[in-house]
Amino acid sequence: MGVPFLKFPIIFGVGAVVILAMAGCKGSGASGGSVATVGKDPITEKEFYDYLQRKPVFTALNAQGQAGNVQLADPPGYQALKDLIINKVIFQLAKEQNVYPSDKDVDTELTFQREQQPKLIDDELARGLSLDDIKNEVRLQLANSNLQTKGQTETAAEATAFIKANPTKFMDPPLAQAQMVVVGPADGVKDLKSAQASVKSKEAEVDAALASGQPFGTVAKTYTAKRFATGLEANGNDFRYRETNENKMPAQLKALFDKTDELKTTPWQPMDKTNTVFVKFYIVKKVPVKPTAITPTITEKLRRLLLQQKGQKAGIDLNKMILQRIQAMKDTVKINIKQDQTMWTAFVTQVTARLAQAAGTEVPGTPAPGGAAASGSAPATTGSVAPGGAATPSAPATSKK
């Protein structure tokens, strides 16, 4: 895989709004224009972009879709600047190797993506991107992919043959749609024994309500503990469990759903070690595993993945190409934002060290690979470049897993 110490970010999606704004509008802050007013006090563009560049904490969603504060490894302004530099390098390499995407290539790819996401352009425009911005993102994806697959071929017929030879890799996962009710001790109960007894009483009330024929959603709304109810009501106000793909569920929960018939409830399940919070599920609907309906889109995506793997096997290492270009251009890449200069210098030093390590040599005075970066710059993440910034997979993936 070459030099797998850097997963080069690609401008795409929400991040593009911030990055493009910082790249394209930073200079306009000096004009004194305002982005907002608080009463009679303006917030100037300069204030906005200067703070955005150094903002230390951002709100982000975790895997469960819950919002929380995260601290960035590097300031967002520097991360954006590094992304933009790397993207320029990718375009330069694509032009030199005669694989730079034409306007026709971009339009064709955009049409392909819109077939999968009909509202793609509308959604991106609503988030602040222009049509040119969107096309530039697509061009970057294509340049990235073209560099990784230069000289390789993979036909639709070969992709179809792969599907026929590996039918078990192309299966829709088992699905289970479930509702849930969560009970906890009554308010004011403090000692553990009383809390456990209170929960058992709540369980009995729920079971009695269900036995009387009340709809599960109604019972869940009535008895679910307040601290859990808000989030569950937000899921369509029907207390539905968020995940439906059983392959993405915790193993214990998947096993529980597998042995529970449709339109039946599960036994009560403890949610904590003190046995003071319990959950019961109602299986609304189940869909067993089945072969994936192979569409032209699935075949094309697989063709691209197999093509990319051929590039890997041929020894094409885009990470290494980019690192070598950054090292070669270290004296011609000029950082004009003072607070980012030291971090970029430390990054280039790491690049030199990584290339030396890959070549089996050492560079005196450089940080040890994997060690702390100089001047507060955090080491980059691992992974290899793939279109859209995703790490390149090592084996073909099915369309729905």
C-alpha positions as CSV (number, residue, x, y, z in Angstrom):
1,M,0.0,0.0,0.0
2,G,3.0,2.3,-0.1
3,V,3.0,5.0,2.6
4,P,-0.3,4.4,4.5
5,F,0.1,7.2,7.0
6,L,-2.1,9.7,5.4
7,K,-5.7,9.6,4.4
8,F,-5.9,12.6,2.2
9,P,-9.3,14.4,2.7
10,I,-11.3,15.1,-0.4
11,I,-13.6,18.2,-0.4
12,F,-17.1,16.7,-0.5
13,G,-20.4,17.4,1.2
14,V,-20.9,19.5,4.2
15,G,-17.2,20.2,4.7
16,A,-17.0,21.8,1.3
17,V,-19.2,24.7,2.4
18,V,-16.7,25.6,5.1
19,I,-13.6,25.0,3.0
20,L,-14.8,26.8,0.0
21,A,-16.0,29.7,2.1
22,M,-12.6,30.0,3.8
23,A,-10.7,29.6,0.6
24,G,-12.9,31.9,-1.5
25,C,-14.1,34.5,0.9
26,K,-11.2,35.0,3.4
27,G,-9.9,38.0,1.6
28,S,-13.3,39.7,1.5
29,G,-13.3,40.0,5.3
30,A,-11.0,43.0,5.1
31,S,-13.7,44.9,3.3
32,G,-15.5,45.3,6.6
33,G,-18.8,43.6,5.5
34,S,-20.9,41.9,8.2
35,V,-22.2,38.4,8.3
36,A,-24.7,39.1,11.1
37,T,-25.8,41.8,13.5
38,V,-26.5,41.4,17.2
39,G,-28.8,44.3,18.0
40,K,-26.7,47.2,16.7
41,D,-23.4,45.3,16.9
42,P,-22.1,43.8,13.6
43,I,-20.1,40.5,13.3
44,T,-17.7,41.3,10.5
45,E,-16.6,38.8,7.8
46,K,-13.1,39.1,9.2
47,E,-14.2,38.2,12.7
48,F,-16.2,35.3,11.3
49,Y,-13.5,33.8,9.1
50,D,-10.7,34.4,11.6
51,Y,-12.7,32.6,14.4
52,L,-13.7,29.8,12.0
53,Q,-10.1,29.2,11.2
54,R,-9.1,28.6,14.8
55,K,-12.3,27.3,16.4
56,P,-11.2,24.5,18.7
57,V,-14.4,22.6,19.3
58,F,-17.2,21.6,16.9
59,T,-20.5,19.8,17.4
60,A,-20.7,16.5,15.5
61,L,-22.9,13.4,15.3
62,N,-21.8,10.0,16.6
63,A,-22.7,6.7,15.1
64,Q,-26.0,6.7,16.9
65,G,-26.9,10.1,15.4
66,Q,-26.5,11.9,18.8
67,A,-24.9,15.4,18.8
68,G,-21.8,16.1,21.0
69,N,-18.8,18.3,21.1
70,V,-15.5,17.1,19.5
71,Q,-12.1,18.7,19.7
72,L,-10.2,18.8,16.4
73,A,-6.6,17.5,16.1
74,D,-5.6,20.5,14.1
75,P,-7.4,23.9,13.7
76,P,-10.1,23.8,11.0
77,G,-8.5,26.6,9.0
78,Y,-5.2,24.6,8.7
79,Q,-7.1,21.4,7.9
80,A,-9.0,23.1,5.1
81,L,-5.8,24.7,3.8
82,K,-4.0,21.3,3.7
83,D,-6.9,19.7,1.9
84,L,-6.9,22.4,-0.7
85,I,-3.2,22.1,-1.3
86,I,-3.5,18.3,-1.6
87,N,-6.4,18.7,-4.0
88,K,-4.3,21.0,-6.2
89,V,-1.5,18.4,-6.2
90,I,-4.0,15.7,-7.4
91,F,-5.2,17.9,-10.2
92,Q,-1.5,18.7,-11.2
93,L,-0.7,15.0,-11.3
94,A,-3.8,14.1,-13.3
95,K,-2.8,16.7,-15.9
96,E,0.7,15.5,-16.2
97,Q,-0.4,11.9,-16.6
98,N,-3.1,12.8,-19.1
99,V,-6.0,11.6,-17.0
100,Y,-7.4,15.0,-16.1
101,P,-11.2,14.7,-16.4
102,S,-12.8,16.7,-19.2
103,D,-16.0,18.7,-18.8
104,K,-17.8,15.9,-20.6
105,D,-16.4,13.4,-18.2
106,V,-17.7,15.5,-15.3
107,D,-21.1,15.9,-16.8
108,T,-21.4,12.2,-17.4
109,E,-20.4,11.3,-13.9
110,L,-22.7,13.9,-12.4
111,T,-25.6,12.4,-14.4
112,F,-24.6,8.9,-13.1
113,Q,-24.7,10.2,-9.5
114,R,-28.0,12.0,-10.0
115,E,-29.5,8.8,-11.2
116,Q,-28.8,7.5,-7.7
117,Q,-29.6,10.7,-5.9
118,P,-32.1,12.7,-7.9
119,K,-31.9,15.6,-5.5
120,L,-28.1,15.7,-5.4
121,I,-27.7,19.1,-7.0
122,D,-30.7,20.7,-5.2
123,D,-29.4,19.5,-1.8
124,E,-25.8,20.8,-2.5
125,L,-27.1,24.1,-3.7
126,A,-29.2,24.4,-0.6
127,R,-26.1,23.9,1.5
128,G,-24.4,26.8,-0.2
129,L,-22.4,25.3,-3.0
130,S,-22.6,26.6,-6.6
131,L,-23.0,24.4,-9.6
132,D,-19.3,25.0,-10.4
133,D,-18.4,23.9,-6.8
134,I,-20.3,20.7,-7.3
135,K,-18.7,20.0,-10.6
136,N,-15.3,20.7,-9.1
137,E,-15.9,18.1,-6.4
138,V,-16.9,15.6,-9.1
139,R,-13.8,16.4,-11.1
140,L,-11.7,15.8,-8.1
141,Q,-13.2,12.4,-7.5
142,L,-12.6,11.5,-11.1
143,A,-9.0,12.7,-11.1
144,N,-8.4,10.7,-7.9
145,S,-9.8,7.6,-9.4
146,N,-8.2,8.0,-12.8
147,L,-4.7,8.3,-11.1
148,Q,-5.3,5.1,-9.1
149,T,-6.4,3.1,-12.1
150,K,-4.3,4.5,-15.0
151,G,-3.5,1.7,-17.5
152,Q,-6.0,-0.7,-16.1
153,T,-9.2,-2.0,-17.7
154,E,-12.3,-3.7,-16.3
155,T,-15.4,-4.2,-18.4
156,A,-19.0,-4.5,-17.4
157,A,-19.0,-8.0,-18.6
158,E,-16.1,-8.9,-16.2
159,A,-18.0,-7.3,-13.3
160,T,-21.1,-9.3,-14.3
161,A,-19.0,-12.5,-14.4
162,F,-17.7,-11.7,-10.9
163,I,-21.3,-11.4,-9.6
164,K,-22.3,-14.7,-11.1
165,A,-19.2,-16.4,-9.6
166,N,-19.8,-14.9,-6.1
167,P,-23.6,-14.9,-5.5
168,T,-23.3,-15.0,-1.7
169,K,-21.5,-11.6,-1.8
170,F,-24.6,-10.0,-3.3
171,M,-27.3,-10.5,-0.8
172,D,-29.7,-8.0,0.8
173,P,-29.3,-8.3,4.6
174,P,-32.1,-9.5,6.9
175,L,-34.2,-6.6,8.1
176,A,-36.3,-6.2,11.2
177,Q,-38.5,-3.2,12.1
178,A,-39.1,-3.0,15.8
179,Q,-40.7,-0.7,18.4
180,M,-39.4,-0.5,22.0
181,V,-40.6,0.5,25.4
182,V,-38.0,1.4,28.1
183,V,-38.9,1.4,31.8
184,G,-36.9,2.6,34.8
185,P,-37.6,3.2,38.5
186,A,-40.2,5.6,39.7
187,D,-39.0,9.2,40.4
188,G,-37.5,9.6,43.9
189,V,-36.5,6.0,44.4
190,K,-32.9,6.0,45.5
191,D,-31.8,2.7,47.0
192,L,-31.0,-0.1,44.6
193,K,-33.4,-2.7,46.0
194,S,-36.4,-0.3,45.8
195,A,-35.4,0.8,42.3
196,Q,-35.3,-2.8,41.1
197,A,-38.7,-3.5,42.7
198,S,-40.1,-0.3,41.1
199,V,-38.9,-1.5,37.7
200,K,-40.5,-4.9,38.1
201,S,-43.7,-3.2,38.9
202,K,-43.5,-1.1,35.8
203,E,-42.8,-4.2,33.7
204,A,-45.9,-5.8,35.0
205,E,-48.0,-2.8,34.2
206,V,-46.6,-2.8,30.6
207,D,-47.3,-6.5,30.2
208,A,-50.8,-6.1,31.5
209,A,-51.5,-3.2,29.1
210,L,-50.2,-5.2,26.1
211,A,-52.3,-8.2,27.2
212,S,-55.4,-6.0,27.2
213,G,-54.9,-5.4,23.4
214,Q,-53.5,-1.9,23.5
215,P,-51.2,-1.0,20.6
216,F,-47.6,-1.4,21.4
217,G,-46.8,2.2,20.4
218,T,-49.5,3.5,22.7
219,V,-48.2,1.5,25.6
220,A,-44.6,2.6,24.9
221,K,-45.6,6.2,24.9
222,T,-47.5,5.8,28.2
223,Y,-44.8,3.9,30.1
224,T,-41.4,4.7,28.6
225,A,-39.2,6.5,31.1
226,K,-39.1,10.3,30.5
227,R,-35.3,10.4,29.9
228,F,-35.7,8.0,27.0
229,A,-39.0,9.1,25.6
230,T,-37.9,12.3,23.9
231,G,-35.5,10.6,21.5
232,L,-37.8,7.7,20.8
233,E,-40.7,9.9,20.1
234,A,-38.6,11.8,17.6
235,N,-38.4,8.6,15.5
236,G,-41.8,9.2,13.9
237,N,-43.4,9.4,17.4
238,D,-43.8,5.6,17.4
239,F,-40.9,4.5,19.6
240,R,-39.2,2.7,16.7
241,Y,-35.7,1.2,17.1
242,R,-33.4,3.2,14.8
243,E,-31.6,0.4,13.0
244,T,-33.4,-2.0,10.7
245,N,-30.4,-3.8,9.1
246,E,-29.8,-6.8,11.4
247,N,-26.2,-7.0,10.2
248,K,-25.5,-3.6,11.7
249,M,-27.1,-4.4,15.1
250,P,-25.2,-5.6,18.1
251,A,-24.8,-9.4,18.0
252,Q,-26.9,-10.0,21.1
253,L,-29.8,-7.9,19.8
254,K,-29.6,-9.5,16.3
255,A,-29.9,-12.9,18.0
256,L,-32.8,-11.7,20.0
257,F,-34.7,-10.5,16.9
258,D,-33.9,-13.6,15.0
259,K,-35.7,-15.8,17.5
260,T,-38.7,-13.5,17.9
261,D,-41.5,-13.9,15.4
262,E,-43.1,-11.0,13.5
263,L,-45.9,-9.3,15.5
264,K,-44.5,-10.7,18.8
265,T,-42.6,-9.1,21.7
266,T,-39.3,-10.1,23.2
267,P,-38.7,-10.8,26.8
268,W,-37.5,-7.9,29.0
269,Q,-33.8,-7.1,28.5
270,P,-31.6,-5.3,31.0
271,M,-30.0,-2.1,29.8
272,D,-27.6,-1.6,32.7
273,K,-25.6,-3.6,35.2
274,T,-27.8,-2.6,38.1
275,N,-30.9,-4.1,36.6
276,T,-32.8,-0.8,37.0
277,V,-33.5,-0.1,33.3
278,F,-35.1,-2.7,31.0
279,V,-36.3,-2.7,27.4
280,K,-38.9,-4.8,25.6
281,F,-39.1,-4.9,21.8
282,Y,-42.1,-5.5,19.5
283,I,-41.2,-6.9,16.1
284,V,-43.3,-5.0,13.6
285,K,-42.0,-6.6,10.4
286,K,-39.2,-8.9,9.3
287,V,-37.6,-9.4,5.9
288,P,-35.3,-12.4,5.4
289,V,-32.0,-12.3,3.6
290,K,-32.4,-12.5,-0.1
291,P,-30.4,-12.1,-3.3
292,T,-29.8,-8.5,-4.3
293,A,-31.5,-7.3,-7.4
294,I,-28.6,-6.5,-9.7
295,T,-29.1,-3.2,-11.5
296,P,-26.8,-1.5,-14.0
297,T,-25.8,0.9,-11.2
298,I,-24.6,-1.9,-9.0
299,T,-22.7,-3.5,-11.9
300,E,-21.0,-0.2,-12.7
301,K,-20.1,0.4,-9.0
302,L,-18.6,-3.0,-8.8
303,R,-16.7,-2.5,-12.1
304,R,-15.1,0.6,-10.7
305,L,-14.2,-1.2,-7.5
306,L,-12.6,-4.0,-9.3
307,L,-10.7,-1.5,-11.5
308,Q,-9.4,0.2,-8.5
309,Q,-8.2,-3.1,-7.0
310,K,-6.4,-3.8,-10.3
311,G,-4.6,-0.5,-9.8
312,Q,-3.5,-1.5,-6.3
313,K,-2.2,-4.9,-7.5
314,A,-0.3,-3.0,-10.3
315,G,1.5,-1.1,-7.6
316,I,-0.1,2.3,-8.2
317,D,0.3,4.2,-5.0
318,L,-1.4,7.6,-5.1
319,N,-0.5,8.4,-1.5
320,K,3.2,8.0,-2.3
321,M,2.8,10.1,-5.5
322,I,1.3,12.9,-3.5
323,L,3.9,12.8,-0.8
324,Q,6.7,12.8,-3.3
325,R,5.1,15.8,-5.1
326,I,4.7,17.7,-1.8
327,Q,8.3,17.0,-0.9
328,A,9.5,18.1,-4.3
329,M,7.5,21.3,-4.1
330,K,8.3,22.1,-0.4
331,D,10.1,25.3,-1.5
332,T,7.4,26.5,-3.8
333,V,4.4,25.9,-1.6
334,K,3.9,29.2,0.1
335,I,1.6,29.5,3.1
336,N,0.5,33.1,3.5
337,I,-1.6,32.6,6.7
338,K,0.9,33.1,9.5
339,Q,-0.7,30.8,12.1
340,D,-0.6,27.9,9.6
341,Q,3.0,28.2,8.5
342,T,4.6,26.2,11.4
343,M,2.1,23.4,11.1
344,W,2.7,23.0,7.4
345,T,6.4,23.0,7.9
346,A,6.0,20.2,10.5
347,F,3.8,18.3,8.1
348,V,6.4,18.5,5.2
349,T,9.0,17.3,7.7
350,Q,6.9,14.3,8.4
351,V,6.4,13.7,4.7
352,T,10.2,13.6,4.3
353,A,10.5,11.1,7.2
354,R,7.8,8.8,5.9
355,L,9.2,8.7,2.4
356,A,12.7,7.9,3.9
357,Q,11.2,5.2,6.0
358,A,9.5,3.6,3.0
359,A,12.8,3.7,1.1
360,G,14.6,2.1,4.0
361,T,16.6,5.2,5.0
362,E,16.5,7.7,7.8
363,V,16.5,11.5,7.7
364,P,18.3,13.0,10.7
365,G,16.4,15.5,12.7
366,T,12.9,14.4,11.6
367,P,10.2,13.1,13.9
368,A,10.0,9.3,14.3
369,P,7.3,7.8,12.2
370,G,4.2,7.5,14.3
371,G,5.6,9.9,16.9
372,A,4.2,13.3,17.9
373,A,4.3,15.9,15.3
374,A,6.4,19.0,15.8
375,S,4.9,22.3,16.9
376,G,1.5,20.9,17.9
377,S,0.6,19.4,14.5
378,A,-1.1,16.1,15.0
379,P,0.0,13.1,12.8
380,A,-2.3,12.5,9.9
381,T,-4.7,9.5,10.0
382,T,-4.0,6.2,8.3
383,G,-5.6,4.8,5.2
384,S,-5.2,5.1,1.5
385,V,-6.9,7.5,-0.9
386,A,-10.1,6.5,-2.7
387,P,-12.7,8.5,-4.6
388,G,-14.6,10.7,-2.2
389,G,-11.9,10.3,0.5
390,A,-12.9,6.8,1.6
391,A,-10.2,4.3,2.4
392,T,-9.7,1.9,-0.5
393,P,-11.4,-1.5,0.4
394,S,-9.5,-4.7,0.1
395,A,-12.3,-6.8,-1.3
396,P,-15.4,-6.1,-3.4
397,A,-18.3,-5.1,-1.2
398,T,-21.9,-5.9,-1.9
399,S,-24.3,-3.2,-2.7
400,K,-26.4,-3.6,0.5
401,K,-24.7,-5.0,3.5
